[in-house]
Amino acid sequence: MANLSVDFCSVKFTNPFILPSGIITEVNEHKRAVEAGVGGVTLKSLTYEKREGNPLPRVWKYDCGMINSVGLRNAGIEKGSEEIAVFLKENKQAPVIVSLFATKLKEFLFLVEKIVPLNPPFIELNLSCPNVDDEFGKPLGMEKGAAGEIVKAVKKISVKVPFLAKLSPNVSNITEIAKSCENAGADGIVAINTAGPGMIIDINKRKPVLGAKKGGVSGPGILPIAVRCIFEIYEAVKIPIIGMGGVSKWQDVVEMMMAGATLVGVGTATYTKGMKVYDELKRGLSEYMEKEGIKELKELVGVAH
């Protein structure tokens, strides 16, 4: 098999595949992805207080992917940080990205102060969740000024842990936000979160299928949006990118890397293909590299520009 290892912010990954945040809810259960051979895992976003999430049903499959409105269901920072401490100690096989979400700057600062002492490989600032708008209004990270302000503030707490800014595609100019985050000190960009929100109506029951009525759209249907966003971000910033959104086969991985991604998130495909999707992707990517005479994956990053 070809060399699939990748360096990202000076951290070594055995392969470029990342489990995105929210695919697995319980912290300890992320070991399933590690055992399946994923390159790295992003834990479910933690919030200031415990959240039960949105009404059931929260997830629905459709022809081109999935729609979900989980609503950031999590244990809250107090219990969550304890679980993360245990997971970090037990898992040494794959780098862990701790994801945090807040609706106020002071909450972000509190969350970061709780996590930094655990010294995780990365902290992801989730500036992009589409499933809490009704309760909180527009997420903080949807505007360049607010996104930069968050990154700048948390960097003052710690410069030893790399911070990643996760961005939403549901904005008029994602490059402005990415550039703002880079200027404020972000070490990397994660793009994209789900698109939408969207809605699916059950024509027999004559009502929306999700308990919250609308939700984020993921899966193969949003791949072209993700590729476009990554392509634009790559031209705007110098920091590395974790690309995600609609990846289900090795060709999608190559496309996303050519657009500018160094690492590639694969989430919805684990619902449709199971955790074995990572072995399938590694095999396909390896065969492609051997066929094309590519020695290292960094040779692919950004070549479409």
N, C-alpha and C positions, 0 to 999 in steps of 0.2 A: 504493500500500500504506500502511496505517495506521502510525503511529509505534510501533514495537515496542521502542524503547530503554528500558533500565531502569538505575537507579542502585542499587547494592548496596554498602553500606559505603563510600560515596563513590567507588566504582569504576564506570565506565560500561560497560554491555554493550549491544551493538547490538540484541540480541534476548534474550528471557528463557530461552533453551534452553541447558542445560548437559549436556555428556557426562559421565556419572558415572565414578567411578574403577573400573578393572577391566575395562571394556568392550574397551579396547585395551591390550595388555600392553607393547609396546615404546614407549619414550618418543617417539622420532622419528616413529612411525606416527600419533601424535595429530594430525599435520598433515592427515590425511585428513578428520578431523572439522572442522578449521578451514576447509579448502578447501570443505567441504560447506555452510558458512555457519552453524555452530553459534555461539551467543553466547559460550560459554566452555568450557574443557576441564578436567577433573580427571584428573590423571595416576594411573597405577597406584600403589597404596600401596607405599611403600618400607619395608623392615624393616632392622634392625641388620645382619644377615648375609644373604647370598644365600639365596634359597629356591627349590627346584626345583618346589615345589607338590605337590599330592596325586596319587595314582595315576590313570592314564587308565582310562576316559574321565572328563572333568571337567565336561562340559556336556551337557545332554539337554533336548530340546524336548518339551513335552507340550501337551495341548489348550488350557490356559489360560495358558501362558507357558513358563518354563524353570526348570530346577533345575541348580545348578552347585556344584562344590566344587573351585575352582581352587587354593585353599590359599595365596593370596598369593604366587604365583610372581613373583619379581622379582630384579633383579641385586644387591640389597643397597645400602646407603647410599653406600659408597665409589664404586663405578662409577656408581650411579644418580644421585648428585649431579652428577657430571661431565656425564652425558647431559642432565640437566635444565638445567644452565648453558648448554649449547649451544642447547637448545630455546627457552629464554627469550630468548636473544639473537636467534635467527632468527625467532621468532614474535612479531609485534607486533599481529596482527589481532584476537586474542581473549584476554581475561584467562585466566591459567593458575592453577589451584588445585593445589598440591603436597600429595599425601596421604601421611600417615605412620602406621605401625602398630607398636606395641610391646606387649610383655607385662609389662614392668617400667617403673616410672617413670624410672629412671636411663637406660634405653634411649630413652625418649621425649625426654628432655633432650638426649641425645647427637645424636639425629636432628635435632632442632630447631636445635641449635648448628651443624650442618653445612649446613642449608638457609637459615637466616636471612641469612647473608652474600650469598646469591644474590639477595636482595630480590624474591621472587616476589610477585605481587599478593595471594595468599592461601596460607595453610597449613591443610590439613584434618587434624584429629586423628581418625583412624579409631578410634572407641571401640566398634565394633559388629560386627566381622567374625565371622560364625557358623561359619566353616569351619576353625577352628583349635582348637576346644574340646577335642578328644580329646588333642591334644598339650600344650596349655597350661592347660586348665581354663577357667573362666569368664573372658571378656574383662574387662579392667580397667574399661571404661566402662559395664558393666551395672549398676553401683550408683552412686547419686548422690554418695556421699562420695568414692569413687575417681575418678569423672569430674571432679568439681570440683577435686580435688587435682592432677590432671594439668594441667588448664587453668591453674590458679593458678601452678603451677611453671613452665610454659613461658612464661607472660606475663612472668615475671621476666627471662627471657632477652631478649625483644624485645617492645616495644609498637608498633613501627612497622609490622610485618607483621600484618594482620588474621588472627586464628585462628578457624577454624570447627570446631565439634564435631559429628561425624557419629554419630547415635544409632541404636540398634537398636529394632525394634518388639517384640522378644522379652523384654519386661520388664513388671512388674506396673503401673508408673506412670512413663510416659515424661516426664510433665510435671515430676516431681520432679528427674529427671536434667537436663532442659533448664534448669530454674531454677537448679540447682546450678552448671551450666556458665556461665550468665549472671552469677551472683553472683561467680564466680571470675574473670570478665573476658573470656569468650568474646565475639567480635564478631558471630557468627552461628551458626545451627543448620542442620545438614543432616539431613533425615529423609525417608525411612527407608532403612536398608540392607535386604537381603533378609530375608524372613520364614522361619520354620522353626527348625531345619533340617527338611527334608522328605525323603521317600524315594519312589522309583518302582521297582517290581519288574517285570522282564521275565518274563511268565508262561510264555514258551517256554523260556527258559534257567533259569527258577526261581531267579533271584537279582537283587539290586539292580542297576540299570543303571549307576550311578556307581562308579568305582573305589574311592572312599572311602565308598561305600554311601549316605551321606546328604549333603545339601547345601542351600544357600540357595534359596528359592523366589522367583522374580521374574516380571514380566509382568502382563498384565491382571488375573489372579486376585487380586493383592494390592492393587489400587488402592483398594478401600474401607478397607483397613487403613491405608494411607498417608494417605488423606484424613482419617480419624479422628484419627490421630496429629498431623498438621499442625494440624488444628482445635484440638485440646487444647493443643498447644504455643503456638499463637498467643495463646491466652487467658492463658497463664502467663508469657510473657516479652515484653519490648519490643524485643529484637534481631531482625533479619530472618531469614527462613527460606528455605533452598533445599529445595523439596519434590521428592520423587521416589518412584517405586514404582508401576509398572504403567501409566504413561502411553503411549498409542499413537495417540491422535487428539486433535484440537484441543479437543473437548468435555472431555476429561480435563484438559487444561491449564487451562481456565476453571474447572473444578470445584476443582482444586488451589489455584489462586490465590484463589478465593473462600473457601477454607478458611483461607488465610493465607500462602501461599507467594509470595515476591517473584520468585524464579527457579525454574525447573522442570527437573529432570533427566530425560533421555530416554535410556535405555540398551538394554534388551532389545529395544525396537522397531527398533533398528538392525540386529539379527540377522534379524528377520522382514521388514523393509521396506527395509533398506539405509540408507545415509547420506542418501538422498533424503527420508527421513522428516522431516528438519528443514525443507526447503522446503515440504513438504506441511503441516506444522504452522503454519509462518509464514503461509502463504496462508490457511488456515482461520481462524486467530486474527485476522488482519487483516480478513477479510471479516466476521467476527462483530463486531469493534469498530466497523467502519463502519456496519453494520446497527443496532447499539445506540447509536450516537452517542458512543462512548467515545473520548476523545482521548488518554489515557495509561493504561498498564496499571496504574499505582498505584491507579486508580479501582476496580479489581477486587479488590485485595488485602484479604481479610478481610471482604468485604461479607456473607458468609453468617452473620456473628455478630449 
